Amino acid sequence: MTVRITASEAIVRFLIAQRIVVDGAEVPLFPGVLAIFGHGNVVGLGHSLERHRDEIPVWRGQNEQGMGLAAAGFAKAMRRQQILVCTSSVGPGATNMVTAAGVAMSNRLPVLFISGDTFHSRLPDPVLQQVEHFGVPATTVNDAFRPVVRYWDRITHPAQLLHSLPQAVGTMLDPADCGPAFIGLPQDVAAEAYDFPEAFFDVRVHEIARPRPDLGQVARAVEAIRGARRPVIIAGGGVHYSRAEAELAAFAEEFGIPVVETVAGKSSLLASHPRYVGPIGVTGAEAANAAVREADVAIAIGTRLEDFTTGSWTVFDEATTIVAVNAARFDALKHLSVPVVGDALSAMRDIAAGLEGWSAASDWTDRGVDLRAGLADFVRSRTEDDGVWPPSYAQLVGVVHGTATEDDYILNAAGGLPGELIVNWLSKGIATFDCEYGFSCMGYDISGAWGAALARPKGQVYAMVGDGSYLMLNSDIYASVLSGKKFILVVCDNEGYAVIERLQVNQGGASYNNMLKDSLGSGVDARVDFRAHAESMGALAIEVGSLAEFGDALVTARAADRTTVIVTKVRANDWTEGGAFWEVGVPEVSDRPEVLAARAAMDEGLQAQRRGV
């Protein structure tokens, strides 16, 4: 049996038919669409979405990049178990989403992007918003998505959907290949009818696979760990996506192994767990970095081991053996690791069976306890009120943490706040932390918070953002008000891109074009009224002048019925040090002695860099 419908209608019906089981309940795999309609998608896909408005909700976006970032934030909050769709017209609507696709790609998060495209027939060419390539007429702006998605297709005939849509879904649900998918939909094809098999629209209940690792790989990993006296576990985002947090906690406790977390893996272990030592890397804590430096075996679970995690590969001793447990073979093979390719939960169970009767050296377990205590003391010293206004980032983090419950969710992204939150936020609940530090995208903070609010049925979503990131992308404050999906936003105003100025000056450069005070302009001392700006978008807004007022504002915001923005000044040069090296491109030659000194220090630091063995 067939049904004659348009390509657009077929896409919508297919999306509605996809289901998944989350926490024991069958729910839509695609619970909604974020849309900005234009001439390239409103009369085709938009028409079909309106006809099915009771089956798949559509939330109106304010900026296409923001929509994509919200969808990425949603996917992270859902631990990749549900997927939002983002649709735009061709042209700037599509290219605006490319940055968001990069965020999803870097962080291995599923988002389905569907963009309008120019006419497949080319008869009306060149059409509004078309970018013409004289020698390659088939190229459109949608080709810009190719480097930043896992799956890319342009539909040139409705029948292609029969192949393309299942493949896109399969990619987004694949633990090893997970990432965003893109479908380009030319305007004439979107409106074209085809006799689709009715079975294509049958309800399908999906399960995320748990690929078991090869037993030979497990045996080699067990051998490496049994030969260790000082093993450490590095918990990455894959622990969350495997929903393996309880298994991690039991594994670490049973074998007495200290646990450190990557940025994506933070809150995979409660800060109160006896084996928890803290976050690793450039934005990590010295306690965790010390544990990794001293370890003879590092068990990396679900992490891609990027440079902020590894301190540009200086945190690891050259002699340290890495056992890499990862669903993606690409990640499991890094730095000549002992690979265990498979699902994190399944792999930990198989490895644990082989380790029965073994444990880490008792003095090493005790060392982890001492490091953990040192971390707690350090966080206490950083977050306590010293009576000076404006406060440090860390002090603001401490106040937010004091009001948060185990059900609350904290989110941030680029700038100075990641280093402050990653170290100073001691997780009270599992999977309650999101720092977008894969693509380090300014503006994710606000849009991602809206996405997290769409995802989380309980608890409060907090987002902390700098003034620079706020100015990059803030329109989803209005989106949250419009959709009734509340979050609490803390705007930390240090009057510039202070963390980049820190890097600029620390590497020998002169302060330039980062802080408002040293940017070119008319000389007028212009400052943004963030409170008034947030209020103009329908949010409640409070500006504070003390930590006591800040605490009171958080209480007010929690009780409010809509998104609330709290504006506070913050010190521009009071940072929580992470204690790890980071390689950046300091010039070899310069007329500034400070730059030459910074280059010499960089070269010296590189002497500790692990070279891949």
C-alpha positions as CSV (number, residue, x, y, z in Angstrom):
1,M,0.0,0.0,0.0
2,T,1.2,3.5,-0.8
3,V,0.1,7.0,0.0
4,R,0.7,10.0,-2.3
5,I,2.1,12.9,-0.3
6,T,4.8,15.6,-0.8
7,A,8.4,15.1,0.3
8,S,7.8,17.7,3.1
9,E,4.8,15.7,4.4
10,A,6.8,12.5,4.3
11,I,9.6,14.0,6.4
12,V,7.1,15.2,9.1
13,R,5.2,11.9,9.2
14,F,8.5,9.9,9.4
15,L,9.8,12.1,12.3
16,I,6.5,11.7,14.2
17,A,6.7,7.9,13.8
18,Q,10.1,7.6,15.5
19,R,10.0,6.6,19.2
20,I,12.5,5.7,21.9
21,V,12.4,4.4,25.5
22,V,13.8,6.9,28.1
23,D,13.8,5.9,31.7
24,G,11.3,3.1,31.1
25,A,8.8,5.3,29.1
26,E,8.2,5.3,25.4
27,V,8.6,8.9,24.1
28,P,9.1,10.7,20.8
29,L,12.6,10.4,19.4
30,F,12.0,13.9,17.9
31,P,10.0,15.7,20.6
32,G,9.9,19.0,18.7
33,V,11.2,21.4,16.0
34,L,12.9,24.7,16.4
35,A,12.0,26.7,13.3
36,I,12.5,30.0,11.6
37,F,10.4,30.0,8.5
38,G,11.5,31.7,5.2
39,H,10.5,31.4,1.6
40,G,12.7,28.2,1.3
41,N,10.8,26.2,3.9
42,V,7.6,27.9,5.0
43,V,5.3,26.8,2.1
44,G,6.6,23.2,2.0
45,L,7.9,21.9,5.3
46,G,6.2,24.7,7.3
47,H,2.8,23.7,5.8
48,S,3.2,20.1,6.8
49,L,4.4,21.0,10.3
50,E,1.3,23.2,10.8
51,R,-0.9,20.3,9.7
52,H,0.7,18.1,12.4
53,R,1.0,20.8,15.1
54,D,-0.7,18.5,17.7
55,E,1.8,15.7,17.1
56,I,5.1,17.5,16.9
57,P,5.4,20.9,18.5
58,V,7.3,23.8,16.8
59,W,9.0,26.4,18.8
60,R,9.8,29.7,17.1
61,G,13.4,30.6,17.1
62,Q,14.9,34.1,17.1
63,N,18.2,33.3,15.4
64,E,19.1,30.2,13.5
65,Q,22.5,29.7,15.3
66,G,20.7,30.0,18.6
67,M,18.2,27.3,17.5
68,G,21.0,25.0,16.7
69,L,22.8,25.7,20.0
70,A,19.6,25.1,21.9
71,A,19.2,21.8,20.2
72,A,22.7,20.8,21.1
73,G,22.1,21.9,24.7
74,F,18.9,19.8,24.7
75,A,20.8,16.8,23.4
76,K,23.4,17.1,26.1
77,A,20.8,17.4,28.8
78,M,19.0,14.4,27.5
79,R,22.3,12.4,27.3
80,R,21.7,11.9,23.5
81,Q,18.4,10.0,24.0
82,Q,16.2,12.5,22.2
83,I,16.8,14.8,19.3
84,L,15.5,18.2,18.3
85,V,15.1,19.3,14.6
86,C,16.2,22.7,13.4
87,T,14.8,24.0,10.2
88,S,15.6,27.2,8.2
89,S,15.3,28.7,4.8
90,V,18.2,28.7,2.3
91,G,20.8,31.4,2.4
92,P,21.6,33.2,5.7
93,G,19.2,31.0,7.6
94,A,21.2,28.0,6.6
95,T,24.6,29.5,7.1
96,N,23.7,30.8,10.5
97,M,23.2,27.2,11.6
98,V,26.7,26.1,10.4
99,T,28.3,27.3,13.6
100,A,25.8,25.4,15.7
101,A,26.4,22.3,13.6
102,G,30.1,22.7,14.5
103,V,29.2,22.7,18.2
104,A,27.2,19.6,17.9
105,M,29.9,17.9,15.7
106,S,32.7,18.8,18.2
107,N,30.7,17.6,21.2
108,R,29.4,14.5,19.4
109,L,25.8,15.5,19.9
110,P,22.8,14.6,17.7
111,V,20.9,17.4,16.0
112,L,18.9,17.1,12.8
113,F,19.3,20.2,10.6
114,I,16.8,20.6,7.7
115,S,17.4,23.5,5.4
116,G,15.7,24.8,2.3
117,D,17.8,24.7,-0.8
118,T,17.7,26.3,-4.3
119,F,15.5,24.7,-7.0
120,H,16.7,21.3,-8.2
121,S,15.4,22.2,-11.7
122,R,17.4,25.4,-11.8
123,L,14.7,26.9,-14.0
124,P,14.2,30.0,-11.8
125,D,17.9,30.5,-11.1
126,P,19.4,32.6,-9.7
127,V,16.8,32.8,-6.9
128,L,16.6,35.0,-3.9
129,Q,19.5,34.1,-1.4
130,Q,21.3,31.9,-3.9
131,V,25.1,32.0,-4.0
132,E,26.2,31.1,-7.5
133,H,29.4,29.1,-8.2
134,F,30.0,29.7,-11.9
135,G,32.0,26.5,-12.5
136,V,30.1,24.2,-10.0
137,P,26.4,25.1,-10.4
138,A,25.3,22.3,-8.0
139,T,27.0,24.0,-5.1
140,T,24.9,25.9,-2.7
141,V,25.5,27.4,0.7
142,N,24.3,24.1,2.2
143,D,27.6,22.5,1.1
144,A,29.1,24.5,4.0
145,F,27.6,21.9,6.4
146,R,29.7,19.1,5.0
147,P,32.7,19.5,7.4
148,V,30.5,19.9,10.5
149,V,28.0,17.1,10.3
150,R,28.3,13.3,10.5
151,Y,25.6,12.8,7.8
152,W,24.9,15.1,4.8
153,D,22.4,14.7,2.0
154,R,20.6,16.8,-0.5
155,I,17.3,15.4,-1.6
156,T,16.8,15.7,-5.3
157,H,13.9,13.3,-5.6
158,P,11.3,12.4,-2.9
159,A,12.1,8.7,-3.2
160,Q,15.6,9.4,-1.8
161,L,13.9,10.0,1.6
162,L,13.3,6.3,1.9
163,H,17.0,5.8,2.2
164,S,18.2,9.1,3.7
165,L,16.0,9.6,6.7
166,P,16.7,6.1,8.3
167,Q,20.4,6.6,7.7
168,A,20.3,10.0,9.3
169,V,18.5,8.6,12.3
170,G,20.9,5.7,12.5
171,T,23.9,8.0,12.5
172,M,22.5,10.2,15.3
173,L,21.8,7.2,17.5
174,D,25.1,5.4,16.8
175,P,27.3,5.6,20.0
176,A,30.5,5.6,17.9
177,D,29.4,7.9,15.1
178,C,27.0,10.2,16.9
179,G,26.8,13.8,15.7
180,P,24.6,16.1,13.8
181,A,22.8,15.2,10.5
182,F,21.9,17.5,7.7
183,I,19.2,17.3,5.0
184,G,19.0,19.8,2.2
185,L,15.5,20.2,0.7
186,P,15.3,22.1,-2.6
187,Q,12.1,24.1,-2.8
188,D,10.7,22.3,-5.8
189,V,11.5,18.8,-4.4
190,A,9.9,19.8,-1.0
191,A,6.6,20.3,-2.9
192,E,6.8,17.3,-5.2
193,A,4.5,14.4,-4.5
194,Y,5.4,10.7,-4.5
195,D,3.8,7.4,-3.8
196,F,5.4,6.5,-0.5
197,P,5.0,3.0,1.1
198,E,2.7,3.3,4.1
199,A,5.1,1.0,6.0
200,F,7.7,3.8,5.9
201,F,5.5,5.7,8.4
202,D,4.9,2.8,10.8
203,V,5.9,3.5,14.4
204,R,9.5,2.5,15.2
205,V,10.8,2.2,18.7
206,H,14.5,2.7,18.7
207,E,17.2,1.6,21.2
208,I,20.6,3.0,21.5
209,A,23.0,0.1,21.0
210,R,25.5,-1.1,23.6
211,P,28.3,-2.6,21.5
212,R,30.2,-5.2,23.6
213,P,34.0,-4.9,23.4
214,D,36.2,-7.6,21.9
215,L,37.2,-10.1,24.6
216,G,40.8,-10.0,23.4
217,Q,40.8,-6.2,23.9
218,V,39.2,-6.7,27.4
219,A,41.9,-9.2,28.3
220,R,44.7,-6.9,27.3
221,A,43.1,-4.0,29.3
222,V,42.7,-6.3,32.4
223,E,46.4,-7.3,32.1
224,A,47.5,-3.7,31.9
225,I,45.4,-2.6,34.9
226,R,46.4,-5.7,37.0
227,G,50.0,-4.7,36.4
228,A,49.4,-1.2,37.8
229,R,50.0,0.1,41.3
230,R,48.7,3.6,40.7
231,P,45.8,3.5,38.2
232,V,43.5,6.5,37.7
233,I,40.2,6.7,35.8
234,I,39.5,9.6,33.5
235,A,35.7,9.9,33.1
236,G,34.6,11.5,29.9
237,G,31.3,12.4,28.3
238,G,30.9,8.8,27.1
239,V,30.1,7.8,30.7
240,H,27.0,10.1,30.5
241,Y,25.9,8.9,27.1
242,S,26.2,5.3,28.1
243,R,24.2,6.1,31.3
244,A,27.1,4.4,33.1
245,E,27.5,6.7,36.0
246,A,26.4,4.2,38.7
247,E,28.7,1.6,37.1
248,L,31.6,4.0,37.3
249,A,30.9,4.8,40.9
250,A,30.8,1.1,41.8
251,F,33.9,0.3,39.7
252,A,36.0,3.0,41.3
253,E,34.9,2.0,44.8
254,E,35.4,-1.7,44.3
255,F,39.0,-1.4,43.0
256,G,40.1,1.7,45.0
257,I,40.9,3.8,41.9
258,P,40.8,7.6,42.0
259,V,38.6,9.2,39.4
260,V,39.1,12.5,37.6
261,E,36.7,14.1,35.1
262,T,37.0,15.8,31.8
263,V,34.9,18.8,31.0
264,A,32.2,16.7,29.2
265,G,32.4,14.1,31.9
266,K,31.8,16.4,34.8
267,S,29.0,15.3,37.1
268,S,29.5,11.6,36.1
269,L,30.5,11.1,39.7
270,L,29.2,13.0,42.7
271,A,31.7,15.3,44.4
272,S,30.8,13.4,47.6
273,H,32.0,10.1,46.2
274,P,35.1,8.9,48.1
275,R,37.1,8.2,44.9
276,Y,36.4,11.6,43.3
277,V,39.5,13.7,42.9
278,G,38.4,16.5,40.6
279,P,38.6,17.9,37.1
280,I,41.6,17.3,34.9
281,G,43.5,19.6,32.6
282,V,44.0,23.2,31.8
283,T,40.7,24.2,33.3
284,G,41.0,21.5,35.9
285,A,42.4,21.3,39.4
286,E,46.0,20.6,40.6
287,A,44.7,17.7,42.7
288,A,43.4,15.9,39.6
289,N,46.4,16.8,37.4
290,A,48.7,15.4,40.1
291,A,46.8,12.1,40.2
292,V,47.2,11.7,36.4
293,R,50.9,12.7,36.5
294,E,51.7,10.2,39.2
295,A,49.6,7.4,37.7
296,D,51.2,4.4,35.9
297,V,48.0,3.5,34.1
298,A,45.3,5.9,33.0
299,I,41.9,4.3,32.2
300,A,40.2,6.8,29.9
301,I,36.5,6.1,29.6
302,G,34.5,7.8,26.9
303,T,36.8,10.8,26.3
304,R,38.4,12.1,23.1
305,L,41.4,13.4,25.1
306,E,41.4,16.9,23.7
307,D,44.1,19.4,24.5
308,F,42.4,21.1,27.5
309,T,42.0,17.6,29.1
310,T,45.6,16.6,28.5
311,G,47.3,19.9,29.1
312,S,48.4,19.7,25.4
313,W,49.6,16.2,26.4
314,T,51.9,17.4,29.2
315,V,49.8,16.1,32.1
316,F,50.6,12.5,31.2
317,D,54.0,11.0,31.9
318,E,55.6,9.4,28.8
319,A,55.7,6.0,30.6
320,T,52.0,6.0,31.6
321,T,50.0,3.3,29.9
322,I,46.6,4.5,28.6
323,V,43.7,2.1,28.5
324,A,41.1,3.8,26.2
325,V,37.5,2.6,26.6
326,N,35.5,4.2,23.8
327,A,32.6,3.4,21.5
328,A,34.6,5.2,18.7
329,R,37.6,3.3,17.4
330,F,39.1,6.6,16.4
331,D,39.3,7.8,20.0
332,A,40.3,4.4,21.5
333,L,43.4,4.3,19.4
334,K,44.9,7.7,20.3
335,H,48.4,7.8,21.7
336,L,49.1,4.1,21.2
337,S,46.5,3.3,23.9
338,V,45.4,-0.2,24.9
339,P,42.1,0.1,23.1
340,V,38.8,-1.3,24.3
341,V,36.2,-0.4,21.6
342,G,32.7,-0.6,23.0
343,D,30.0,0.8,25.2
344,A,31.3,2.2,28.5
345,L,28.9,0.4,30.8
346,S,29.4,-2.9,29.1
347,A,33.2,-2.5,28.9
348,M,33.4,-1.6,32.6
349,R,31.4,-4.7,33.5
350,D,33.6,-7.0,31.4
351,I,36.8,-5.4,32.8
352,A,35.5,-5.6,36.3
353,A,34.9,-9.4,35.9
354,G,38.6,-9.8,34.9
355,L,39.8,-7.7,37.8
356,E,38.0,-9.7,40.5
357,G,40.2,-10.0,43.6
358,W,42.5,-7.2,42.5
359,S,42.7,-3.6,43.8
360,A,45.0,-0.6,43.5
361,A,47.7,-0.3,46.0
362,S,46.3,0.9,49.3
363,D,48.7,3.8,49.6
364,W,47.6,5.0,46.2
365,T,43.9,4.9,47.2
366,D,44.9,6.9,50.3
367,R,46.8,9.3,48.0
368,G,43.5,9.9,46.1
369,V,41.7,10.6,49.4
370,D,44.4,13.2,50.3
371,L,44.2,14.8,46.9
372,R,40.4,15.0,47.2
373,A,40.7,16.7,50.6
374,G,43.1,19.2,49.1
375,L,40.6,19.9,46.3
376,A,37.9,20.6,48.8
377,D,40.2,23.0,50.7
378,F,41.1,24.8,47.5
379,V,37.5,25.2,46.4
380,R,36.6,26.5,49.9
381,S,39.4,29.1,49.7
382,R,38.4,30.3,46.3
383,T,34.6,30.6,46.9
384,E,34.6,32.2,50.3
385,D,33.5,35.8,50.6
386,D,36.5,38.1,51.2
387,G,34.3,41.2,51.7
388,V,35.6,43.0,48.6
389,W,33.3,44.2,45.8
390,P,33.1,43.3,42.9
391,P,33.5,39.6,43.6
392,S,35.5,37.0,41.8
393,Y,33.9,34.5,39.4
394,A,34.6,31.8,42.0
395,Q,32.7,33.6,44.7
396,L,29.7,34.0,42.5
397,V,29.9,30.3,41.6
398,G,30.0,29.5,45.4
399,V,26.8,31.4,46.0
400,V,24.9,29.8,43.1
401,H,26.2,26.4,44.3
402,G,24.9,27.1,47.8
403,T,21.4,27.6,46.5
404,A,21.3,24.7,44.0
405,T,19.7,21.3,44.7
406,E,20.7,17.9,43.4
407,D,18.0,18.3,40.7
408,D,19.4,21.6,39.4
409,Y,21.4,21.9,36.2
410,I,24.3,24.4,35.6
411,L,25.4,25.4,32.1
412,N,28.1,27.6,30.6
413,A,30.5,27.8,27.7
414,A,33.4,29.9,26.4
415,G,35.3,32.6,28.2
416,G,36.6,32.7,31.8
417,L,33.7,31.0,33.4
418,P,34.5,27.4,32.3
419,G,37.7,27.4,34.4
420,E,35.8,28.7,37.4
421,L,32.8,26.4,37.2
422,I,34.7,23.2,36.3
423,V,36.9,23.5,39.3
424,N,34.7,25.2,41.9
425,W,31.3,23.5,41.1
426,L,31.2,20.4,43.2
427,S,28.4,18.3,41.6
428,K,25.4,17.5,43.8
429,G,23.6,15.5,41.1
430,I,24.5,13.1,38.3
431,A,24.4,14.5,34.8
432,T,23.7,18.1,36.0
433,F,26.6,20.0,34.4
434,D,27.1,21.2,30.9
435,C,30.1,23.3,29.8
436,E,30.4,23.6,26.0
437,Y,34.2,23.4,25.7
438,G,34.5,21.3,22.6
439,F,33.9,24.1,20.1
440,S,34.1,26.8,22.9
441,C,31.2,28.7,21.3
442,M,30.4,32.1,22.8
443,G,26.7,32.5,23.0
444,Y,26.0,28.8,23.7
445,D,25.4,29.7,27.3
446,I,22.0,31.4,26.7
447,S,20.7,29.3,23.8
448,G,22.0,26.1,25.5
449,A,20.2,27.0,28.7
450,W,16.9,27.3,26.7
451,G,17.5,23.9,25.2
452,A,18.3,22.4,28.6
453,A,15.1,24.0,30.0
454,L,13.2,22.3,27.1
455,A,14.7,19.0,28.2
456,R,14.5,18.9,32.0
457,P,11.1,18.3,33.6
458,K,12.4,19.0,37.2
459,G,14.9,21.2,38.9
460,Q,16.2,24.6,37.9
461,V,18.4,25.4,35.0
462,Y,21.1,27.9,35.8
463,A,23.4,29.5,33.2
464,M,26.4,31.8,33.9
465,V,27.6,34.0,31.1
466,G,30.1,36.8,30.6
467,D,29.2,40.1,29.2
468,G,31.1,39.3,25.9
469,S,29.1,36.1,25.3
470,Y,25.9,37.8,26.3
471,L,26.5,40.4,23.5
472,M,27.3,37.6,21.0
473,L,23.9,36.0,21.2
474,N,21.2,36.8,23.6
475,S,17.9,36.6,21.7
476,D,17.0,33.2,23.3
477,I,16.2,35.0,26.5
478,Y,13.1,36.1,24.5
479,A,12.7,32.6,23.1
480,S,12.6,31.2,26.7
481,V,10.0,33.8,27.7
482,L,7.9,33.1,24.6
483,S,8.0,29.3,25.0
484,G,7.5,29.4,28.8
485,K,10.7,27.4,29.4
486,K,12.3,29.2,32.3
487,F,16.0,29.4,33.4
488,I,18.1,31.6,35.6
489,L,20.8,33.6,33.9
490,V,23.7,35.2,35.8
491,V,25.4,37.9,33.7
492,C,29.0,38.5,34.9
493,D,30.2,41.9,33.6
494,N,33.9,42.4,33.6
495,E,33.7,44.9,30.8
496,G,35.4,43.0,28.1
497,Y,36.9,39.7,26.9
498,A,38.9,39.5,30.0
499,V,40.1,35.8,29.7
500,I,41.5,36.5,26.2
501,E,43.2,39.6,27.5
502,R,44.7,37.4,30.2
503,L,46.1,35.1,27.5
504,Q,47.2,38.1,25.5
505,V,49.1,39.7,28.3
506,N,50.4,36.5,29.9
507,Q,52.0,35.5,26.6
508,G,53.9,38.8,26.4
509,G,51.5,40.9,24.4
510,A,50.1,44.4,25.1
511,S,46.4,44.6,26.2
512,Y,44.6,45.5,23.0
513,N,41.1,45.2,21.6
514,N,39.8,42.9,24.3
515,M,38.8,45.1,27.2
516,L,36.4,48.0,26.5
517,K,38.9,50.4,27.9
518,D,41.5,49.6,25.2
519,S,39.2,49.2,22.2
520,L,39.1,51.8,19.4
521,G,36.1,54.1,19.5
522,S,34.9,57.6,20.0
523,G,36.1,57.8,23.5
524,V,32.6,57.8,25.0
525,D,32.4,55.6,28.1
526,A,29.4,53.5,26.8
527,R,28.3,50.5,28.8
528,V,25.4,48.2,28.1
529,D,22.5,48.2,30.6
530,F,22.1,44.4,30.8
531,R,19.2,44.7,33.2
532,A,17.2,46.9,30.9
533,H,18.1,44.9,27.9
534,A,16.9,41.6,29.5
535,E,13.7,43.3,30.7
536,S,13.0,44.5,27.1
537,M,12.8,40.9,26.1
538,G,10.2,40.1,28.7
539,A,12.5,38.5,31.3
540,L,12.6,39.6,34.9
541,A,15.9,41.3,35.7
542,I,17.8,42.2,38.9
543,E,21.1,44.1,39.2
544,V,23.0,43.4,42.4
545,G,25.7,45.3,44.3
546,S,26.8,42.8,47.0
547,L,27.1,39.0,47.4
548,A,24.2,39.2,49.9
549,E,22.0,40.9,47.3
550,F,23.2,38.3,44.8
551,G,22.0,35.5,47.1
552,D,18.7,37.2,47.6
553,A,18.3,37.6,43.9
554,L,18.8,33.9,43.3
555,V,16.0,33.1,45.8
556,T,13.7,35.6,44.0
557,A,14.7,34.1,40.6
558,R,13.9,30.6,41.7
559,A,10.4,31.6,42.8
560,A,9.8,33.6,39.6
561,D,7.4,32.4,36.9
562,R,9.7,33.2,34.0
563,T,13.3,33.5,33.0
564,T,15.2,35.8,35.3
565,V,18.4,37.6,34.6
566,I,20.7,38.6,37.4
567,V,23.4,41.2,36.5
568,T,26.5,41.6,38.6
569,K,30.0,43.2,38.2
570,V,32.9,40.8,38.5
571,R,36.6,41.2,38.9
572,A,38.5,41.2,35.6
573,N,41.7,39.6,36.9
574,D,40.9,37.1,39.6
575,W,41.2,33.6,38.2
576,T,41.2,30.1,39.5
577,E,44.4,28.5,38.3
578,G,44.1,25.1,36.7
579,G,47.7,24.0,37.1
580,A,48.3,22.5,33.6
581,F,50.3,23.7,30.6
582,W,48.5,24.8,27.4
583,E,50.3,25.1,24.0
584,V,49.5,28.3,22.0
585,G,51.3,29.9,19.1
586,V,53.6,32.4,20.8
587,P,55.7,34.2,18.1
588,E,59.3,33.0,17.7
589,V,60.5,36.6,17.0
590,S,59.2,39.9,18.3
591,D,60.5,43.3,19.4
592,R,58.8,42.8,22.7
593,P,61.0,41.2,25.4
594,E,57.9,40.0,27.1
595,V,56.9,38.0,24.0
596,L,60.4,36.4,23.7
597,A,60.3,35.5,27.4
598,A,56.8,33.9,26.9
599,R,58.1,32.0,23.9
600,A,61.1,30.6,25.9
601,A,58.6,29.5,28.7
602,M,56.4,27.9,26.0
603,D,59.4,26.0,24.6
604,E,60.4,24.8,28.0
605,G,56.9,23.6,28.8
606,L,56.8,21.6,25.5
607,Q,59.7,19.5,26.8
608,A,57.1,17.6,28.9
609,Q,54.8,17.0,26.0
610,R,54.0,13.3,25.3
611,R,54.9,12.6,21.7
612,G,52.4,9.9,21.0
613,V,54.0,6.8,22.7
